[in-house]
Every structure is written in C-alpha cells, then in structure tokens.
Amino acid sequence: MATPHMAATVALIWSRSPGLIGNIAATRNLLDDTAIDVSNLGCGGTADDNNVWGEGRLDAFAAVQRAQPPPITGAHQ
C-alpha cells in the first residue's frame, strides 16, 4: 500500500508546485527530506536510511507544505 500513498503525495506536491512536475530528483529530495526517520537496523543501514524503512515514513503533510507554490503574478497581487 505504499505506492498509492506515494503517488497521491507526489500528485499533491506537483499540484502545489507545478515547477516540480517531472523533476524527479527535486521531488525525491523533497520526499526524503520530509520523511520521518524510523530506526530499524535489523537488515542493515543507518537510522537515517535503513533497509527496512528506507529514508523513513512518508509525511505527506510536511512534503506538501514544503513544496513552493508558484509566485502570484498579475492583477491578483
């Protein structure tokens, strides 16, 4: 069930920040930076990046909040 959650989070991020659409590296960095670390060294790795949880537990709210919305331009300023 991780895939639907990750796909939905990426859709929300790209909706908030259209400049990230298709920029896989920046999107991944955003997801990695906002993930909640889960220390489980049962299969190796480190507390920050292990072979059970990877970069950690997805924090969709933090990822979407950190995505930068496009600047407001035109008459609506």
Jmol script that loads the backbone (N, CA, C; Angstrom):
load data "model"
ATOM      1  N   MET A   1       0.800  -1.196   0.000  1.00  0.00           N
ATOM      2  CA  MET A   1       0.000   0.000   0.000  1.00  0.00           C
ATOM      3  C   MET A   1       0.848   1.267   0.000  1.00  0.00           C
ATOM      4  N   ALA A   2       2.151   1.139  -0.076  1.00  0.00           N
ATOM      5  CA  ALA A   2       2.979   2.350  -0.107  1.00  0.00           C
ATOM      6  C   ALA A   2       2.824   3.111  -1.421  1.00  0.00           C
ATOM      7  N   THR A   3       2.676   2.400  -2.525  1.00  0.00           N
ATOM      8  CA  THR A   3       2.636   3.053  -3.833  1.00  0.00           C
ATOM      9  C   THR A   3       1.480   4.038  -3.972  1.00  0.00           C
ATOM     10  N   PRO A   4       0.245   3.675  -3.607  1.00  0.00           N
ATOM     11  CA  PRO A   4      -0.836   4.664  -3.740  1.00  0.00           C
ATOM     12  C   PRO A   4      -0.618   5.905  -2.872  1.00  0.00           C
ATOM     13  N   HIS A   5      -0.072   5.721  -1.686  1.00  0.00           N
ATOM     14  CA  HIS A   5       0.178   6.867  -0.809  1.00  0.00           C
ATOM     15  C   HIS A   5       1.263   7.770  -1.399  1.00  0.00           C
ATOM     16  N   MET A   6       2.319   7.153  -1.923  1.00  0.00           N
ATOM     17  CA  MET A   6       3.406   7.936  -2.507  1.00  0.00           C
ATOM     18  C   MET A   6       2.927   8.657  -3.764  1.00  0.00           C
ATOM     19  N   ALA A   7       2.179   7.960  -4.621  1.00  0.00           N
ATOM     20  CA  ALA A   7       1.679   8.576  -5.854  1.00  0.00           C
ATOM     21  C   ALA A   7       0.756   9.751  -5.548  1.00  0.00           C
ATOM     22  N   ALA A   8      -0.105   9.587  -4.560  1.00  0.00           N
ATOM     23  CA  ALA A   8      -1.015  10.674  -4.189  1.00  0.00           C
ATOM     24  C   ALA A   8      -0.242  11.859  -3.629  1.00  0.00           C
ATOM     25  N   THR A   9       0.787  11.589  -2.841  1.00  0.00           N
ATOM     26  CA  THR A   9       1.592  12.674  -2.274  1.00  0.00           C
ATOM     27  C   THR A   9       2.328  13.424  -3.372  1.00  0.00           C
ATOM     28  N   VAL A  10       2.887  12.700  -4.333  1.00  0.00           N
ATOM     29  CA  VAL A  10       3.561  13.365  -5.455  1.00  0.00           C
ATOM     30  C   VAL A  10       2.560  14.206  -6.248  1.00  0.00           C
ATOM     31  N   ALA A  11       1.357  13.693  -6.453  1.00  0.00           N
ATOM     32  CA  ALA A  11       0.337  14.474  -7.163  1.00  0.00           C
ATOM     33  C   ALA A  11       0.007  15.761  -6.409  1.00  0.00           C
ATOM     34  N   LEU A  12      -0.093  15.684  -5.096  1.00  0.00           N
ATOM     35  CA  LEU A  12      -0.361  16.881  -4.296  1.00  0.00           C
ATOM     36  C   LEU A  12       0.801  17.868  -4.360  1.00  0.00           C
ATOM     37  N   ILE A  13       2.020  17.342  -4.281  1.00  0.00           N
ATOM     38  CA  ILE A  13       3.210  18.201  -4.364  1.00  0.00           C
ATOM     39  C   ILE A  13       3.241  18.916  -5.711  1.00  0.00           C
ATOM     40  N   TRP A  14       3.026  18.175  -6.791  1.00  0.00           N
ATOM     41  CA  TRP A  14       3.083  18.766  -8.130  1.00  0.00           C
ATOM     42  C   TRP A  14       1.925  19.716  -8.360  1.00  0.00           C
ATOM     43  N   SER A  15       0.804  19.476  -7.698  1.00  0.00           N
ATOM     44  CA  SER A  15      -0.323  20.390  -7.809  1.00  0.00           C
ATOM     45  C   SER A  15       0.000  21.717  -7.135  1.00  0.00           C
ATOM     46  N   ARG A  16       0.662  21.660  -6.006  1.00  0.00           N
ATOM     47  CA  ARG A  16       1.023  22.874  -5.268  1.00  0.00           C
ATOM     48  C   ARG A  16       2.199  23.592  -5.920  1.00  0.00           C
ATOM     49  N   SER A  17       3.107  22.822  -6.513  1.00  0.00           N
ATOM     50  CA  SER A  17       4.317  23.403  -7.085  1.00  0.00           C
ATOM     51  C   SER A  17       4.535  22.872  -8.504  1.00  0.00           C
ATOM     52  N   PRO A  18       3.837  23.438  -9.494  1.00  0.00           N
ATOM     53  CA  PRO A  18       3.928  22.933 -10.869  1.00  0.00           C
ATOM     54  C   PRO A  18       5.344  22.943 -11.441  1.00  0.00           C
ATOM     55  N   GLY A  19       6.211  23.765 -10.896  1.00  0.00           N
ATOM     56  CA  GLY A  19       7.595  23.792 -11.363  1.00  0.00           C
ATOM     57  C   GLY A  19       8.335  22.493 -11.091  1.00  0.00           C
ATOM     58  N   LEU A  20       7.813  21.677 -10.196  1.00  0.00           N
ATOM     59  CA  LEU A  20       8.442  20.393  -9.889  1.00  0.00           C
ATOM     60  C   LEU A  20       7.950  19.260 -10.788  1.00  0.00           C
ATOM     61  N   ILE A  21       6.921  19.505 -11.578  1.00  0.00           N
ATOM     62  CA  ILE A  21       6.366  18.436 -12.417  1.00  0.00           C
ATOM     63  C   ILE A  21       7.456  17.871 -13.313  1.00  0.00           C
ATOM     64  N   GLY A  22       7.663  16.580 -13.202  1.00  0.00           N
ATOM     65  CA  GLY A  22       8.671  15.893 -13.999  1.00  0.00           C
ATOM     66  C   GLY A  22      10.079  15.986 -13.455  1.00  0.00           C
ATOM     67  N   ASN A  23      10.296  16.821 -12.450  1.00  0.00           N
ATOM     68  CA  ASN A  23      11.625  16.945 -11.847  1.00  0.00           C
ATOM     69  C   ASN A  23      11.737  15.895 -10.745  1.00  0.00           C
ATOM     70  N   ILE A  24      12.110  14.691 -11.159  1.00  0.00           N
ATOM     71  CA  ILE A  24      12.129  13.547 -10.248  1.00  0.00           C
ATOM     72  C   ILE A  24      13.149  13.753  -9.134  1.00  0.00           C
ATOM     73  N   ALA A  25      14.323  14.257  -9.454  1.00  0.00           N
ATOM     74  CA  ALA A  25      15.368  14.429  -8.441  1.00  0.00           C
ATOM     75  C   ALA A  25      14.915  15.391  -7.339  1.00  0.00           C
ATOM     76  N   ALA A  26      14.357  16.537  -7.710  1.00  0.00           N
ATOM     77  CA  ALA A  26      13.911  17.514  -6.712  1.00  0.00           C
ATOM     78  C   ALA A  26      12.730  16.979  -5.907  1.00  0.00           C
ATOM     79  N   THR A  27      11.820  16.261  -6.580  1.00  0.00           N
ATOM     80  CA  THR A  27      10.672  15.686  -5.881  1.00  0.00           C
ATOM     81  C   THR A  27      11.138  14.636  -4.882  1.00  0.00           C
ATOM     82  N   ARG A  28      12.059  13.801  -5.308  1.00  0.00           N
ATOM     83  CA  ARG A  28      12.583  12.770  -4.398  1.00  0.00           C
ATOM     84  C   ARG A  28      13.297  13.405  -3.201  1.00  0.00           C
ATOM     85  N   ASN A  29      14.089  14.443  -3.459  1.00  0.00           N
ATOM     86  CA  ASN A  29      14.766  15.130  -2.352  1.00  0.00           C
ATOM     87  C   ASN A  29      13.757  15.696  -1.365  1.00  0.00           C
ATOM     88  N   LEU A  30      12.693  16.270  -1.869  1.00  0.00           N
ATOM     89  CA  LEU A  30      11.643  16.821  -1.007  1.00  0.00           C
ATOM     90  C   LEU A  30      11.019  15.718  -0.155  1.00  0.00           C
ATOM     91  N   LEU A  31      10.706  14.591  -0.779  1.00  0.00           N
ATOM     92  CA  LEU A  31      10.123  13.458  -0.051  1.00  0.00           C
ATOM     93  C   LEU A  31      11.104  12.914   0.989  1.00  0.00           C
ATOM     94  N   ASP A  32      12.377  12.770   0.603  1.00  0.00           N
ATOM     95  CA  ASP A  32      13.389  12.250   1.523  1.00  0.00           C
ATOM     96  C   ASP A  32      13.613  13.193   2.701  1.00  0.00           C
ATOM     97  N   ASP A  33      13.652  14.493   2.418  1.00  0.00           N
ATOM     98  CA  ASP A  33      13.919  15.482   3.469  1.00  0.00           C
ATOM     99  C   ASP A  33      12.784  15.584   4.483  1.00  0.00           C
ATOM    100  N   THR A  34      11.569  15.276   4.067  1.00  0.00           N
ATOM    101  CA  THR A  34      10.425  15.408   4.970  1.00  0.00           C
ATOM    102  C   THR A  34       9.997  14.077   5.581  1.00  0.00           C
ATOM    103  N   ALA A  35      10.621  12.976   5.166  1.00  0.00           N
ATOM    104  CA  ALA A  35      10.286  11.669   5.732  1.00  0.00           C
ATOM    105  C   ALA A  35      10.671  11.617   7.210  1.00  0.00           C
ATOM    106  N   ILE A  36       9.902  10.892   7.978  1.00  0.00           N
ATOM    107  CA  ILE A  36      10.164  10.726   9.410  1.00  0.00           C
ATOM    108  C   ILE A  36      11.066   9.513   9.581  1.00  0.00           C
ATOM    109  N   ASP A  37      12.267   9.729  10.122  1.00  0.00           N
ATOM    110  CA  ASP A  37      13.223   8.635  10.305  1.00  0.00           C
ATOM    111  C   ASP A  37      12.663   7.580  11.239  1.00  0.00           C
ATOM    112  N   VAL A  38      12.843   6.321  10.843  1.00  0.00           N
ATOM    113  CA  VAL A  38      12.453   5.179  11.667  1.00  0.00           C
ATOM    114  C   VAL A  38      13.679   4.296  11.778  1.00  0.00           C
ATOM    115  N   SER A  39      14.241   4.211  12.960  1.00  0.00           N
ATOM    116  CA  SER A  39      15.461   3.440  13.171  1.00  0.00           C
ATOM    117  C   SER A  39      15.121   1.958  13.300  1.00  0.00           C
ATOM    118  N   ASN A  40      15.478   1.181  12.279  1.00  0.00           N
ATOM    119  CA  ASN A  40      15.312  -0.267  12.305  1.00  0.00           C
ATOM    120  C   ASN A  40      16.506  -0.843  11.575  1.00  0.00           C
ATOM    121  N   LEU A  41      17.500  -1.285  12.321  1.00  0.00           N
ATOM    122  CA  LEU A  41      18.744  -1.747  11.730  1.00  0.00           C
ATOM    123  C   LEU A  41      18.771  -3.259  11.572  1.00  0.00           C
ATOM    124  N   GLY A  42      17.620  -3.914  11.658  1.00  0.00           N
ATOM    125  CA  GLY A  42      17.540  -5.361  11.553  1.00  0.00           C
ATOM    126  C   GLY A  42      18.088  -5.906  10.245  1.00  0.00           C
ATOM    127  N   CYS A  43      18.045  -5.139   9.183  1.00  0.00           N
ATOM    128  CA  CYS A  43      18.540  -5.589   7.876  1.00  0.00           C
ATOM    129  C   CYS A  43      19.687  -4.716   7.387  1.00  0.00           C
ATOM    130  N   GLY A  44      20.299  -3.951   8.279  1.00  0.00           N
ATOM    131  CA  GLY A  44      21.440  -3.117   7.918  1.00  0.00           C
ATOM    132  C   GLY A  44      21.042  -1.685   7.617  1.00  0.00           C
ATOM    133  N   GLY A  45      22.048  -0.895   7.361  1.00  0.00           N
ATOM    134  CA  GLY A  45      21.848   0.517   7.078  1.00  0.00           C
ATOM    135  C   GLY A  45      22.090   1.370   8.302  1.00  0.00           C
ATOM    136  N   THR A  46      21.577   2.594   8.267  1.00  0.00           N
ATOM    137  CA  THR A  46      21.716   3.526   9.385  1.00  0.00           C
ATOM    138  C   THR A  46      20.321   3.924   9.861  1.00  0.00           C
ATOM    139  N   ALA A  47      20.273   4.648  10.954  1.00  0.00           N
ATOM    140  CA  ALA A  47      18.980   5.114  11.466  1.00  0.00           C
ATOM    141  C   ALA A  47      18.292   6.032  10.456  1.00  0.00           C
ATOM    142  N   ASP A  48      19.080   6.808   9.698  1.00  0.00           N
ATOM    143  CA  ASP A  48      18.521   7.742   8.713  1.00  0.00           C
ATOM    144  C   ASP A  48      18.100   7.073   7.413  1.00  0.00           C
ATOM    145  N   ASP A  49      18.764   5.997   7.037  1.00  0.00           N
ATOM    146  CA  ASP A  49      18.491   5.327   5.757  1.00  0.00           C
ATOM    147  C   ASP A  49      18.804   3.844   5.925  1.00  0.00           C
ATOM    148  N   ASN A  50      17.771   3.084   6.274  1.00  0.00           N
ATOM    149  CA  ASN A  50      17.991   1.660   6.519  1.00  0.00           C
ATOM    150  C   ASN A  50      17.255   0.801   5.506  1.00  0.00           C
ATOM    151  N   ASN A  51      17.500  -0.498   5.565  1.00  0.00           N
ATOM    152  CA  ASN A  51      16.958  -1.420   4.576  1.00  0.00           C
ATOM    153  C   ASN A  51      15.554  -1.916   4.911  1.00  0.00           C
ATOM    154  N   VAL A  52      14.955  -1.404   5.966  1.00  0.00           N
ATOM    155  CA  VAL A  52      13.576  -1.744   6.298  1.00  0.00           C
ATOM    156  C   VAL A  52      12.655  -0.592   5.902  1.00  0.00           C
ATOM    157  N   TRP A  53      12.989   0.616   6.346  1.00  0.00           N
ATOM    158  CA  TRP A  53      12.147   1.791   6.107  1.00  0.00           C
ATOM    159  C   TRP A  53      12.692   2.714   5.023  1.00  0.00           C
ATOM    160  N   GLY A  54      13.869   2.444   4.515  1.00  0.00           N
ATOM    161  CA  GLY A  54      14.470   3.346   3.525  1.00  0.00           C
ATOM    162  C   GLY A  54      14.772   4.690   4.158  1.00  0.00           C
ATOM    163  N   GLU A  55      14.304   5.751   3.550  1.00  0.00           N
ATOM    164  CA  GLU A  55      14.519   7.104   4.081  1.00  0.00           C
ATOM    165  C   GLU A  55      13.616   7.410   5.266  1.00  0.00           C
ATOM    166  N   GLY A  56      12.616   6.576   5.503  1.00  0.00           N
ATOM    167  CA  GLY A  56      11.718   6.794   6.638  1.00  0.00           C
ATOM    168  C   GLY A  56      10.264   6.673   6.244  1.00  0.00           C
ATOM    169  N   ARG A  57       9.410   7.097   7.153  1.00  0.00           N
ATOM    170  CA  ARG A  57       7.959   7.041   6.950  1.00  0.00           C
ATOM    171  C   ARG A  57       7.486   8.316   6.243  1.00  0.00           C
ATOM    172  N   LEU A  58       6.682   8.153   5.222  1.00  0.00           N
ATOM    173  CA  LEU A  58       6.165   9.273   4.443  1.00  0.00           C
ATOM    174  C   LEU A  58       5.392  10.247   5.324  1.00  0.00           C
ATOM    175  N   ASP A  59       5.720  11.525   5.206  1.00  0.00           N
ATOM    176  CA  ASP A  59       4.969  12.589   5.876  1.00  0.00           C
ATOM    177  C   ASP A  59       4.408  13.482   4.773  1.00  0.00           C
ATOM    178  N   ALA A  60       3.249  13.087   4.263  1.00  0.00           N
ATOM    179  CA  ALA A  60       2.635  13.782   3.131  1.00  0.00           C
ATOM    180  C   ALA A  60       2.362  15.247   3.461  1.00  0.00           C
ATOM    181  N   PHE A  61       1.879  15.510   4.659  1.00  0.00           N
ATOM    182  CA  PHE A  61       1.552  16.886   5.046  1.00  0.00           C
ATOM    183  C   PHE A  61       2.790  17.775   4.985  1.00  0.00           C
ATOM    184  N   ALA A  62       3.898  17.299   5.562  1.00  0.00           N
ATOM    185  CA  ALA A  62       5.135  18.088   5.564  1.00  0.00           C
ATOM    186  C   ALA A  62       5.668  18.283   4.153  1.00  0.00           C
ATOM    187  N   ALA A  63       5.587  17.250   3.319  1.00  0.00           N
ATOM    188  CA  ALA A  63       6.090  17.346   1.949  1.00  0.00           C
ATOM    189  C   ALA A  63       5.302  18.377   1.141  1.00  0.00           C
ATOM    190  N   VAL A  64       3.990  18.344   1.257  1.00  0.00           N
ATOM    191  CA  VAL A  64       3.161  19.290   0.508  1.00  0.00           C
ATOM    192  C   VAL A  64       3.364  20.707   1.038  1.00  0.00           C
ATOM    193  N   GLN A  65       3.480  20.842   2.344  1.00  0.00           N
ATOM    194  CA  GLN A  65       3.703  22.177   2.906  1.00  0.00           C
ATOM    195  C   GLN A  65       5.033  22.762   2.461  1.00  0.00           C
ATOM    196  N   ARG A  66       6.051  21.922   2.344  1.00  0.00           N
ATOM    197  CA  ARG A  66       7.376  22.419   1.970  1.00  0.00           C
ATOM    198  C   ARG A  66       7.485  22.728   0.473  1.00  0.00           C
ATOM    199  N   ALA A  67       6.621  22.147  -0.343  1.00  0.00           N
ATOM    200  CA  ALA A  67       6.627  22.446  -1.780  1.00  0.00           C
ATOM    201  C   ALA A  67       6.283  23.916  -1.975  1.00  0.00           C
ATOM    202  N   GLN A  68       7.054  24.587  -2.821  1.00  0.00           N
ATOM    203  CA  GLN A  68       6.861  26.019  -3.022  1.00  0.00           C
ATOM    204  C   GLN A  68       5.782  26.283  -4.066  1.00  0.00           C
ATOM    205  N   PRO A  69       4.740  27.017  -3.690  1.00  0.00           N
ATOM    206  CA  PRO A  69       3.732  27.373  -4.693  1.00  0.00           C
ATOM    207  C   PRO A  69       4.325  28.398  -5.659  1.00  0.00           C
ATOM    208  N   PRO A  70       3.766  28.481  -6.862  1.00  0.00           N
ATOM    209  CA  PRO A  70       4.282  29.470  -7.816  1.00  0.00           C
ATOM    210  C   PRO A  70       4.003  30.889  -7.307  1.00  0.00           C
ATOM    211  N   PRO A  71       4.852  31.834  -7.703  1.00  0.00           N
ATOM    212  CA  PRO A  71       4.629  33.219  -7.275  1.00  0.00           C
ATOM    213  C   PRO A  71       3.315  33.757  -7.857  1.00  0.00           C
ATOM    214  N   ILE A  72       2.692  34.622  -7.116  1.00  0.00           N
ATOM    215  CA  ILE A  72       1.459  35.263  -7.570  1.00  0.00           C
ATOM    216  C   ILE A  72       1.843  36.410  -8.491  1.00  0.00           C
ATOM    217  N   THR A  73       1.240  36.427  -9.668  1.00  0.00           N
ATOM    218  CA  THR A  73       1.543  37.485 -10.628  1.00  0.00           C
ATOM    219  C   THR A  73       0.243  38.086 -11.146  1.00  0.00           C
ATOM    220  N   GLY A  74       0.354  39.219 -11.775  1.00  0.00           N
ATOM    221  CA  GLY A  74      -0.808  39.846 -12.412  1.00  0.00           C
ATOM    222  C   GLY A  74      -1.636  40.658 -11.453  1.00  0.00           C
ATOM    223  N   ALA A  75      -2.908  40.814 -11.778  1.00  0.00           N
ATOM    224  CA  ALA A  75      -3.816  41.701 -11.057  1.00  0.00           C
ATOM    225  C   ALA A  75      -4.211  41.171  -9.694  1.00  0.00           C
ATOM    226  N   HIS A  76      -3.938  39.911  -9.413  1.00  0.00           N
ATOM    227  CA  HIS A  76      -4.370  39.320  -8.151  1.00  0.00           C
ATOM    228  C   HIS A  76      -3.373  39.511  -7.024  1.00  0.00           C
ATOM    229  N   GLN A  77      -2.394  40.371  -7.208  1.00  0.00           N
ATOM    230  CA  GLN A  77      -1.384  40.568  -6.157  1.00  0.00           C
ATOM    231  C   GLN A  77      -1.931  41.363  -5.013  1.00  0.00           C
TER     232      GLN A  77
END
end "model"
wireframe off; spacefill off
backbone 0.3
color backbone group
